[in-house]
Amino acid sequence: MYVLVAVSTVAAGRAPSWSAGSHEVRMQIYDDFSYDISVQLSDAASKPWLGNGSVAIQCGGERYAVGITANQSVKLLLRDGTAQESSGADSELGVFQAYEQSWKAADCCSFTTTVRYYSEFDAFDFVTTFKTACEGTTTMPDSARHQSTYNPIPSRSSSEFPSFNFPAGDLGIGYVTWTGDALGTSQGIVAPPRSAQQSANFTKFVGGIVGGPLILYKHARGPHPFALALSAADEFKVGIVARSTLDGRLTGGVQGLVAKVTAGYSLRFSVIGRPGVNAAMFALGIVLKRRHGTEAARLKLADDVLSRQLHYETDGGANYCYCNQWWPKCEPGCEPMGVTLKKLEAYHKQLDLPMGLYHLNPFWFSQEAYGGCAGGPVATNLSASPFHFPEGLGALDLPMLLIIKYMNPKNIYTNEFSFDDKQVSGADSLRFWRMIFQKHYRESNLRALVWDGLDVVWFSSVARMNNTATQGAWHEGFAKAALEFGLPMRVDMSVPSDTLASVLYGAHTVGRCMPDSGPSNQGTWQDIGGNAVFLTAVDVRPMMDQLWTTSLQAGSPYGQPRPNLAHDLIIAALSTGPIGIGDMIGATNASLLRTAMRTDGVLLKPASAALRVDRFYAAPRARPGFNEIWAAPSAPARHGGDSRTDRRANSLSRLDGSVNQGVADGHWWWNVLAQCVDRNWQRC
């Protein structure tokens, strides 16, 4: 909500009609509603970083654009009245200046585009508001749903605001972005400038429906190359930043599988600049969190047993993982997992290792004979396996971390709830998950969740992607129900828009961002470095997958050692995320673990997660996996060390002092991890 306090009509003329910004980043809008964003650096060329801004809309199956003539494939988008300047304030980001223009696409759509500049944050918002319903907006074929979310998916939006030319090739600008599934490909794509005068090849940027924020940065000799961050700022399953498949421009708008936009619907994109890639991403995160009230709502470490305390894992890569490649079914005579868990508990007590949680893979709900896994991670009944847990999970008397993934459309709940392909429908999501979580909180000692496969659920049906509400409602129902029971959520398979959407949901505290970490899958620790700045900026803790504490474990189903144990533990500790071990009974090195925890099992954490230092991006030929130097700040906590009141104690400290009236949280020392400096990742 905002209140207009002054309005004036903009006069005609070729000179800039409106200009706003700081001495570093400035935007100009001209009388034809073209617009530029320029960065004022001492060594910058006069060309804008983002130029030739425009507006377009897809409506009734046709494209309407500003200033189009003599092109039969595109129709002219007409102004609806005169542009207006205004100023005011909103309750989230404070004082703003604004410039607004309404448009008509023939008789099929009317909408308004508004640019707002917030001086406190030195940030711009691009807002599109639909005054009427807009139908026939689809710009992408349904076949896009059948593409792998592990790969970038070329996309075209149905609304285009903002819409820019990419930076000129002689500006020496590179980019960082994220795309695809968090467990496969979304590890932070870095395309450095080729030199001080040569920009990166922007034709390789895709973005789109499995993409995330885009950071542009200038080649620099110093440690902090100036950077601009562009991202969807709300409606995260609808708004995309993409290289348009139509004309190759950089666009932000409604993703192209949406068939209709309702009257009154709006979405926004934010642009913010700072000296340094890390600073730009953190400044963007602060704007998003302030916009959506995230910091107050998010579960703090004091209430988040998943991130606060050591736990045990039975995921891929762990040595007890019943539904995996070495044990697709539990044959007669095998040991039920309930028995194994009690043995593990006794072993951990013998070692005096307090475990905050015991994690279970999808097999925990198997209804097959002998607890088999033929159905994989698809549930027909979210009750504990009668074979593995004949008296229920509650009989174990252990705090449980349970994985939730896909539902079989033919499940036992269909008489009461509606389902859409792989999950409950958006309309029934909150009611369904309240029922499930209440049952297991009371009966199974459920205390945390793994929420897996968000991207697969989203892509599973047309109904989840062809409108502006369904997927968001499903997402909200799960997350809201989890928060009601104080259940922190670790999100595994997901795409960057799911991470952005975490600013809406207080229970989404952890993002796993690397594949299963078995002995044959080493080197994927680099994904933590690539994803950390994105996740941490929106208060999601990056997670290193489960750890071993003994390299070669007798009886291990893998039959091979896992190297670099100390390196894995250091990364896990500096990530500020959970630490879960997957050792066999008799193979846990408690002395190694105690270097990263207190005697009560509470994990030791820096004030914020370790990030790649900005010099990584400043290098003309940055190569993930080589010359990796990460730094994490630390400082004594304030207010008695209560994470509910002190961001440093919560290990989500603010790193950007240019927001919040120039006041950062204050840091006393740095934890620095230098790795692969000899270019041999096998020794990292």
C-alpha positions, -999 to 999 in steps of 0.1 A, spaced: 0 0 0 12 35 -7 -2 70 -4 3 96 -32 12 130 -18 19 150 -50 9 145 -86 19 164 -118 15 159 -155 47 153 -175 52 177 -204 61 166 -239 97 169 -251 127 147 -260 146 155 -229 143 130 -200 109 132 -186 119 117 -153 152 109 -135 159 93 -102 187 76 -83 219 82 -65 254 93 -75 261 56 -83 230 43 -100 206 65 -120 175 59 -141 161 81 -169 128 78 -186 122 97 -219 90 111 -234 86 80 -256 88 59 -225 122 44 -234 144 42 -203 180 36 -192 198 25 -161 234 39 -158 261 33 -133 283 63 -125 318 49 -120 351 68 -125 362 44 -151 328 37 -167 320 44 -203 291 68 -210 269 40 -223 241 28 -198 245 -7 -184 209 -14 -193 194 7 -221 166 11 -246 140 1 -221 106 -7 -234 71 -20 -226 51 -48 -243 23 -72 -236 9 -105 -250 -29 -103 -252 -54 -122 -273 -26 -143 -287 -9 -112 -302 20 -90 -290 15 -53 -284 46 -31 -280 55 6 -277 66 25 -308 59 -3 -333 51 7 -368 49 -12 -401 53 -46 -385 23 -68 -391 34 -94 -365 33 -68 -337 6 -43 -328 10 -9 -313 6 -5 -276 -12 28 -269 -8 52 -240 -40 55 -218 -37 91 -206 -7 111 -197 22 100 -176 23 111 -140 51 119 -115 44 113 -78 60 109 -45 49 92 -13 57 65 12 48 29 18 50 9 51 76 -15 38 103 5 21 95 41 30 97 72 9 97 69 -29 96 89 -61 74 74 -89 67 77 -126 36 60 -139 20 54 -173 -12 35 -182 -15 15 -215 -42 -1 -237 -36 -32 -259 -67 -26 -282 -98 -38 -263 -82 -69 -247 -60 -55 -219 -54 -23 -199 -25 -21 -175 -2 4 -157 36 5 -155 52 23 -126 88 29 -116 95 37 -80 128 48 -65 133 42 -28 160 66 -16 167 48 17 176 16 -1 189 32 -33 166 7 -51 142 7 -80 109 -12 -83 93 -19 -117 56 -26 -111 30 -39 -136 -6 -36 -125 -34 -51 -146 -64 -27 -146 -85 -53 -166 -83 -90 -171 -58 -100 -198 -65 -132 -217 -46 -150 -243 -13 -143 -227 5 -176 -233 38 -172 -251 53 -206 -245 42 -241 -255 30 -266 -229 59 -288 -240 81 -266 -218 66 -285 -188 82 -317 -201 117 -303 -201 142 -312 -174 144 -287 -146 181 -296 -143 187 -275 -174 179 -239 -183 146 -236 -202 144 -208 -228 115 -187 -220 94 -157 -231 73 -137 -207 38 -124 -216 44 -90 -200 76 -71 -206 84 -45 -179 113 -40 -174 127 -48 -208 163 -38 -217 190 -43 -242 218 -63 -225 250 -43 -217 272 -33 -246 300 -56 -255 327 -30 -249 317 -22 -213 336 -51 -196 305 -64 -178 300 -100 -166 272 -117 -148 262 -142 -121 229 -160 -120 213 -192 -109 192 -217 -128 178 -252 -126 174 -277 -98 192 -269 -65 205 -305 -63 218 -306 -98 227 -275 -117 219 -243 -97 253 -237 -83 258 -201 -93 267 -196 -129 296 -171 -133 302 -155 -167 331 -131 -161 339 -101 -183 365 -111 -209 385 -80 -201 381 -44 -189 367 -36 -224 350 -68 -233 317 -80 -217 307 -116 -212 287 -133 -239 252 -125 -229 237 -147 -256 244 -176 -232 222 -161 -204 188 -179 -203 170 -172 -170 133 -180 -174 110 -203 -155 138 -222 -138 161 -191 -135 166 -167 -106 182 -133 -99 207 -118 -124 237 -98 -112 257 -77 -136 291 -66 -125 320 -45 -139 355 -58 -146 376 -42 -119 412 -42 -106 400 -37 -70 385 -62 -47 348 -52 -52 335 -49 -87 304 -27 -89 273 -48 -94 236 -44 -103 211 -71 -91 178 -77 -109 151 -100 -95 115 -107 -92 103 -91 -60 70 -108 -55 47 -134 -72 78 -156 -74 62 -185 -93 49 -161 -119 75 -133 -124 106 -143 -144 138 -126 -155 147 -140 -189 165 -136 -222 135 -134 -245 132 -161 -271 115 -136 -293 141 -108 -297 169 -116 -272 162 -88 -248 165 -89 -211 129 -90 -198 110 -93 -166 74 -103 -166 46 -129 -163 60 -164 -172 47 -175 -206 27 -205 -196 1 -183 -179 -30 -182 -200 -49 -154 -182 -41 -126 -158 -69 -113 -136 -79 -77 -131 -61 -61 -102 -31 -85 -104 3 -70 -101 39 -80 -100 72 -62 -94 109 -65 -101 137 -48 -81 170 -34 -93 196 -24 -68 234 -16 -72 263 -19 -48 301 -20 -49 306 -58 -49 286 -89 -61 281 -100 -25 270 -65 -13 245 -62 -43 229 -96 -35 227 -88 2 211 -54 -5 186 -71 -28 178 -96 0 173 -69 25 148 -52 2 129 -84 -4 129 -93 33 117 -58 43 90 -59 16 76 -92 29 83 -89 67 106 -119 66 130 -113 95 102 -111 121 84 -142 108 114 -166 102 121 -193 128 153 -184 147 181 -208 157 166 -210 192 135 -225 177 151 -244 148 165 -277 160 174 -286 124 200 -259 120 209 -256 157 219 -291 166 238 -321 152 215 -347 136 216 -382 119 209 -386 82 196 -416 62 197 -399 28 216 -409 -4 253 -410 5 246 -422 41 255 -457 52 219 -465 64 196 -456 35 172 -484 30 155 -472 -2 186 -466 -23 206 -483 -50 219 -511 -28 186 -521 -12 156 -515 -34 136 -538 -10 139 -553 24 140 -591 20 126 -615 47 150 -616 76 164 -581 71 165 -556 100 137 -531 101 148 -495 102 131 -490 135 155 -515 151 185 -498 134 175 -464 146 173 -477 182 208 -492 178 220 -459 164 205 -440 194 223 -463 218 256 -459 200 253 -421 200 246 -421 237 276 -442 243 297 -416 224 279 -388 244 268 -372 211 234 -355 217 213 -358 185 187 -332 178 169 -352 151 169 -386 133 161 -382 96 141 -407 75 140 -412 37 107 -416 18 105 -453 27 92 -443 62 57 -443 47 61 -475 26 30 -496 29 46 -525 9 55 -559 23 88 -559 41 89 -521 38 98 -522 1 105 -492 -21 90 -501 -54 68 -470 -52 99 -448 -46 92 -415 -30 55 -415 -39 31 -419 -10 -3 -435 -10 -6 -432 28 15 -408 49 16 -432 79 47 -451 92 56 -483 75 40 -513 93 71 -534 86 98 -509 97 78 -493 125 51 -518 137 42 -497 167 45 -464 149 73 -438 149 62 -426 183 73 -458 199 109 -450 190 108 -419 213 132 -401 190 128 -366 175 121 -371 138 130 -353 106 107 -367 80 109 -363 42 77 -353 23 78 -356 -15 52 -368 -40 16 -381 -35 1 -409 -56 -32 -395 -71 -47 -428 -59 -42 -423 -22 -63 -428 9 -71 -391 13 -90 -385 -20 -124 -388 -4 -117 -356 17 -91 -337 -4 -85 -330 -41 -52 -338 -57 -35 -326 -88 -10 -350 -102 19 -353 -77 5 -333 -48 -26 -321 -31 -43 -292 -49 -36 -256 -40 -71 -251 -27 -68 -280 -2 -31 -276 6 -34 -258 40 -62 -280 53 -44 -312 42 -10 -304 56 -25 -292 89 -40 -326 93 -8 -345 84 15 -324 105 -8 -324 135 -10 -362 134 28 -367 132 36 -340 156 15 -357 182 20 -393 173 54 -395 157 74 -368 175 78 -349 142 100 -319 148 114 -309 113 107 -315 77 125 -322 44 104 -308 16 116 -323 -16 107 -320 -53 91 -286 -54 101 -282 -90 88 -316 -101 55 -309 -85 52 -275 -102 60 -290 -136 37 -320 -131 5 -305 -145 -8 -277 -167 -31 -265 -138 -1 -257 -117 16 -235 -143 -10 -219 -165 -23 -194 -139 -11 -170 -113 -24 -186 -82 -24 -225 -80 13 -233 -73 16 -204 -48 -14 -216 -29 0 -251 -26 34 -238 -16 18 -215 10 -4 -242 25 25 -265 32 47 -238 46 21 -221 67 10 -254 83 47 -262 90 51 -228 108 20 -234 129 37 -264 144 71 -248 146 86 -273 120 117 -259 103 119 -270 66 149 -281 47 140 -277 10 159 -300 -14 149 -303 -50 137 -268 -60 144 -240 -84 155 -204 -77 120 -191 -76 113 -214 -46 143 -199 -28 130 -164 -35 95 -174 -23 111 -184 11 108 -147 20 71 -154 24 74 -184 47 89 -184 82 94 -222 83 116 -223 52 150 -221 69 173 -244 50 182 -250 14 201 -281 4 221 -270 -27 244 -299 -37 238 -335 -49 239 -366 -27 275 -368 -13 285 -404 -15 322 -413 -20 319 -412 -58 303 -378 -59 331 -356 -44 339 -321 -56 303 -309 -53 312 -288 -23 317 -260 -48 279 -257 -51 278 -244 -15 301 -215 -25 281 -208 -56 248 -208 -39 256 -193 -5 253 -156 -14 219 -162 -30 205 -183 -1 220 -163 27 208 -130 13 172 -142 18 179 -158 52 180 -194 40 209 -215 54 229 -234 27 233 -271 36 262 -294 29 248 -328 24 253 -355 51 288 -361 63 310 -391 73 335 -388 101 355 -419 92 368 -423 57 366 -461 52 337 -478 71 337 -516 74 304 -529 60 296 -497 41 273 -504 11 296 -481 -9 327 -502 -4 350 -473 -9 364 -445 12 351 -409 14 381 -385 14 385 -349 28 364 -354 59 378 -323 77 372 -302 47 336 -313 45 330 -305 82 346 -271 79 323 -262 49 293 -275 68 301 -254 99 309 -223 79 277 -226 59 256 -220 91 233 -248 79 225 -282 95 252 -308 101 240 -343 97 262 -375 98 255 -407 80 281 -430 96 277 -467 103 275 -479 139 310 -481 152 324 -457 127 318 -422 141 347 -400 150 332 -380 179 364 -361 184 362 -346 149 326 -337 154 333 -319 187 355 -294 169 323 -280 154 298 -282 183 293 -277 220 290 -306 244 252 -303 243 252 -309 205 246 -272 196 266 -263 165 292 -236 164 285 -211 137 299 -178 124 278 -147 123 269 -153 87 276 -179 61 310 -182 43 309 -165 8 333 -165 -21 353 -132 -18 345 -106 -44 379 -111 -61 366 -144 -73 342 -125 -96 366 -97 -104 391 -121 -120 387 -120 -158 386 -158 -160 369 -169 -128 366 -207 -127 344 -224 -101 365 -251 -84 398 -234 -85 414 -207 -63 383 -208 -40 387 -184 -11 357 -181 12 353 -158 42 327 -158 70 324 -130 96 323 -137 134 316 -115 164 304 -120 200 266 -120 202 246 -92 218 217 -95 242 229 -125 260 233 -145 228 196 -149 221 191 -156 184 156 -142 187 169 -107 192 204 -107 178 211 -114 141 247 -123 149 236 -150 174 212 -162 147 241 -165 123 222 -144 97 240 -111 103 236 -82 79 267 -77 59 256 -46 39 261 -14 58 247 7 30 212 -3 39 196 3 74 208 39 77 244 28 71 245 4 100 256 -32 96 256 -56 125 293 -53 132 320 -80 129 352 -86 147 371 -112 128 370 -133 96 371 -171 92 389 -176 59 390 -209 40 415 -211 11 410 -242 -10 422 -256 -44 448 -229 -46 471 -255 -61 444 -262 -87 440 -298 -76 404 -302 -64 410 -338 -54 430 -326 -25 404 -301 -13 
